[in-house]
Every structure is written in C-alpha cells, then in structure tokens.
Amino acid sequence: QVQLVEGGGGLGQPGGSLRLSCAASGTSLPFLFMSWYRQAPGNERELVARLISGGNTQYADSVKGRFTISRDNAKSTVYLQMNSLKAEDTAVYYCVAKYLNGREYWGQGTQVTVSS
C-alpha cells in the first residue's frame, strides 16, 4: 500500500518561506511524476510544480522563480521550497505520485496559510 505523508504546512508570513515535504512509502517502483497541487477555497485544484523522473521540472506561472521542487532519493521524499510567499499562495497543498505501473496516489493534503 503506497502512502504519501505530507508535512511542513502552516502559517507563513508574506515574503517569507515554507518548505513542504512528502514522504513516500510502500513501493520500490520508479516514479513517472512527483507533483504538488493546491486548492484554495472556491478555486479549482491546480498543478503547482512537477518533477519528472528524468529530472526535468515544471512550474505554474504563478510560482515560477519562487517555488522549487526537489527530491531526496535516499529518503524517498519530495520537497516544495516556497519562497517569497504571497497571500494568494494560501491553499491546501497535495503531494501526488504517479508510478511506472500507471497508478497515481495522493497525499492527505497540508494547509498553507500566508498571512501577517
């Protein structure tokens, strides 16, 4: 049973930083994508950042230059470093993993609130 456990959410200051983590367990399959999505109240869920297995990354235009997705293979953990936080970054953030067998798994979500 694949599990994705997220951490690192909470309250951030405008202009400040937070780092989210997502620890994967329950499989040794290589991944195709590791992604972060977010959903704010009243908004649709949106892709924030994606790490492709070959190492390429993709970012939403709204976070380019501010957010960085990375992975620690030894810890089977993916991170989302969020800098220069804005109020509009407030949302529930979800970690998503898609593996070579085509299956996709979602974390439980972690709340990020940006407020002074």
DRENZATOR-843311 format. One line per field, with one value per residue (C-alpha): x, y, z; residue in one letter. Coordinates in pm, 1 decimal, padded with zeros to 6 digits, always signed. Example, Ala and Ser with C-alpha at 12.3 -4.5 7.8 and 13.67 -1.06 7.14 Angstrom:
REM DRENZATOR-843311
c1 c(+01230.0;+01367.0) $
c2 c(-00450.0;-00106.0) $
c3 c(+00780.0;+00714.0) $
lumdren c(A;S) $
END
This chain:
REM DRENZATOR-843311
c1 c(+00000.0;+00157.9;+00138.5;+00230.7;+00272.9;+00296.7;+00439.1;+00566.8;+00249.4;+00129.0;+00135.1;+00380.3;+00444.8;+00410.8;+00757.2;+00862.1;+00935.1;+00795.8;+00912.8;+00669.0;+00775.1;+00615.1;+00749.2;+00654.7;+00645.1;+00508.4;+00663.7;+01000.1;+00865.8;+01028.5;+00805.1;+00699.3;+00598.1;+00606.1;+00381.9;+00240.6;-00113.8;-00303.6;-00664.0;-00784.8;-01144.7;-01373.3;-01099.4;-01023.9;-00731.7;-00421.8;-00081.3;+00188.6;+00505.4;+00607.1;+00926.6;+00960.4;+01162.5;+01439.0;+01492.2;+01301.4;+01070.2;+00755.9;+00600.4;+00281.2;+00344.5;+00223.3;+00506.5;+00796.6;+01105.5;+00960.7;+00896.3;+01136.2;+01051.1;+01322.1;+01364.5;+01585.7;+01608.7;+01766.1;+01468.1;+01203.0;+01090.6;+00991.8;+01006.3;+00846.7;+01051.8;+00826.3;+00990.2;+00856.1;+00518.7;+00206.6;-00142.3;-00265.5;-00045.4;-00288.8;-00436.8;-00434.9;-00131.7;-00136.1;+00150.3;+00084.0;+00291.3;+00246.1;+00440.2;+00553.5;+00262.1;+00027.1;-00113.7;-00146.4;-00155.5;-00246.7;-00139.2;-00387.9;-00310.4;-00144.1;-00277.8;-00062.2;-00181.9;+00005.5;-00090.5;+00065.6) $
c2 c(+00000.0;+00324.5;+00606.9;+00970.3;+01161.4;+01537.3;+01782.1;+02134.0;+02331.1;+02600.7;+02975.8;+03173.4;+03544.6;+03738.3;+03743.9;+03453.2;+03087.7;+02745.1;+02400.6;+02119.2;+01756.3;+01440.8;+01105.5;+00807.4;+00451.6;+00113.2;+00075.5;+00038.3;+00119.9;+00409.2;+00712.3;+00890.9;+01215.5;+01362.9;+01666.0;+01925.5;+02051.0;+02308.1;+02406.7;+02728.2;+02773.8;+02834.8;+02756.1;+02456.5;+02236.5;+02345.5;+02198.0;+02391.8;+02200.2;+01870.1;+01669.9;+01428.7;+01110.9;+01228.6;+01533.8;+01797.9;+02025.0;+02217.7;+02507.0;+02704.4;+03055.5;+03195.7;+03028.2;+03034.2;+03181.5;+03144.7;+02772.3;+02481.8;+02113.1;+01863.3;+01503.6;+01318.2;+00968.9;+00822.6;+00934.6;+00879.2;+01230.1;+01516.1;+01875.6;+02200.8;+02500.8;+02805.1;+03147.1;+03499.6;+03379.4;+03570.0;+03570.3;+03402.7;+03101.4;+03015.6;+02675.8;+02309.4;+02153.9;+01793.3;+01566.8;+01333.2;+01041.4;+00855.7;+00536.4;+00330.2;+00090.9;+00380.9;+00413.5;+00752.7;+00829.6;+01143.0;+01261.5;+01380.2;+01746.9;+02007.5;+02356.7;+02655.0;+02993.6;+03310.7;+03598.7;+03869.6) $
c3 c(+00000.0;-00116.5;+00132.9;+00088.5;+00412.5;+00385.8;+00632.8;+00670.5;+00617.7;+00849.9;+00877.3;+00669.3;+00653.0;+00328.0;+00177.2;+00393.8;+00324.6;+00399.6;+00294.5;+00236.8;+00243.6;+00111.6;+00222.0;+00006.9;+00133.4;+00031.3;-00311.0;-00478.3;-00822.4;-01002.6;-01033.1;-01351.1;-01185.2;-00839.3;-00822.9;-00590.6;-00643.8;-00444.3;-00393.0;-00239.6;-00118.2;-00413.8;-00665.0;-00877.0;-00791.8;-00981.3;-01056.0;-00875.7;-00957.4;-01111.5;-01103.3;-01393.2;-01346.4;-01580.5;-01362.6;-01556.5;-01363.8;-01446.5;-01258.1;-01268.7;-01396.0;-01064.6;-00871.5;-01117.5;-00961.4;-00611.3;-00561.9;-00614.7;-00626.9;-00539.6;-00429.1;-00186.5;-00332.2;-00021.1;+00185.2;-00086.0;-00007.0;-00234.7;-00120.2;-00222.9;-00116.1;-00119.8;-00103.9;-00134.4;-00015.3;-00113.5;+00032.2;-00285.5;-00208.2;+00071.8;-00007.5;+00079.7;-00087.1;-00207.1;-00297.8;-00591.2;-00712.6;-01038.6;-01088.3;-01385.1;-01338.6;-01416.3;-01067.2;-00904.2;-00534.9;-00342.4;-00000.9;+00256.5;+00199.3;+00416.2;+00482.1;+00396.5;+00512.9;+00423.8;+00644.3;+00857.1) $
lumdren c(Q;V;Q;L;V;E;G;G;G;G;L;G;Q;P;G;G;S;L;R;L;S;C;A;A;S;G;T;S;L;P;F;L;F;M;S;W;Y;R;Q;A;P;G;N;E;R;E;L;V;A;R;L;I;S;G;G;N;T;Q;Y;A;D;S;V;K;G;R;F;T;I;S;R;D;N;A;K;S;T;V;Y;L;Q;M;N;S;L;K;A;E;D;T;A;V;Y;Y;C;V;A;K;Y;L;N;G;R;E;Y;W;G;Q;G;T;Q;V;T;V;S;S) $
END
